[in-house]
Amino acid sequence: MEIKAADIVLCEFYFSDLKISKNRPVLVFKDNLPFDDFIGIPISSQIMQLYADEIIIKSTDFSQGMLPKPSKLMFRKPFIVSKKVVIKKYGTLYSIAFNRYQKLFCDYFQCCE
């Protein structure tokens, strides 16, 4: 499956015993890593409490598609994901929304100029 930055995808993640897996949504933050990997930002539907590094994803942020439930991005937990674990694509964010999320990520990690 072809994916790119600003896509929101569903991925299958295995626990350390490699017997049990769980499907989780992820924002594709950077898609051009070696070995068919990408940097992902985890998404959670547990939105009752928001921390300083979390933000609700608005349905109006999507240029196409949507998430099945109201959800939040968790900037503090970026990780490397193999494109091989992508199950499906939920949708794609407008570039203005994706740029806003990139800025919030950089603000949190103090990597902005």
N, C-alpha and C positions, 0 to 999 in steps of 0.2 A: 504494500500500500504506500502510495506517495504521500508524504506529509511535509509540512513546512512550518516555519516559525509563524505563530499566531493561531495555529490549529489547536483545537482541544480534542484529545483522543482518549479512548478507553484502553487501558493496558492491563495485562494479566501479570501479577507479581506473585512469585512463589515464596513461601516462608522458608526458613533455613533447612527444614527437613526435606524440602523439594517434593513433598507429597500433597500439600495443601496450597491452594492459590486463592488470591482475591483479586477482583477486578476493581481498578481505581481510575478515575479521570485525571488527566494531566494536561497542563498547558505546555505546548512545544515552545520553548524559550529560544533555543538556538538549535538549528537542525543540520548543520554541516560539519559534524564531528567525524573523525576517522572511525572506521570499523562499523559503519552503519548505526551510529549512536546519535542521541540528541540530549540536550539539557532540558529537563522537565521541571515544572513547578507544580507541586501537588495541589489537588483540588479536593475540598471536603464539603459535604452537605450538612455538616454539624455547625450551623450558623448561629446558634443561640448565644454564643460568646465569641466576640471578636477581640483578638490581641492587636497590638500596635503594628505587627507585620502581616496582618490579614486584611483582605478587602473582599466585599461581596462583588461577584461578577454579575453585571446587569444584563438582562436579556437584550437590551438595546445596543449592547457592545458587539453583538454578533452580526456579521455581514451575511452569514448563512448558517443554518442549523441552530441548535440550542442545547442546553443541558436539561436532563429530565427533572431536576429538582433545583431549587435555589441553592447556590453554592458559593464558596469563598476560595480565594487563592491564599496559599500559605508560603510567603516569600522566604521564610527562614529555613526551608527544607529543600533547596534545589538538589537535583541528583541527575546522574547519567542513566539514560534508559536506552536499551537496544530497540531498534525499530522492529525487531522480530516479535516483540511482545505486544505490539499494537493490535487490538482486536477490531476497532472501528473508529471512525471519526465522528464526533458529535457536531462539529462545526468549525467556523473560522471567525476570528475577531476582526472588526474593522481596524485598519492600521492606526487610526487615532486612539482607539481604546488600547491596542497592544502597546503603542508608544507610551501611553500613560502608565500602564503596568510595568513597562521596562524602567521608567523613571522612578516609580515607587520602589522597585527592586533595588535600583542603584542608590536611592536615598537611604534605604534600610542598611545596605552593606557599605555605604559611604564610598561608592566607586564612581560617582559623577564628578565631572570637572567643575 
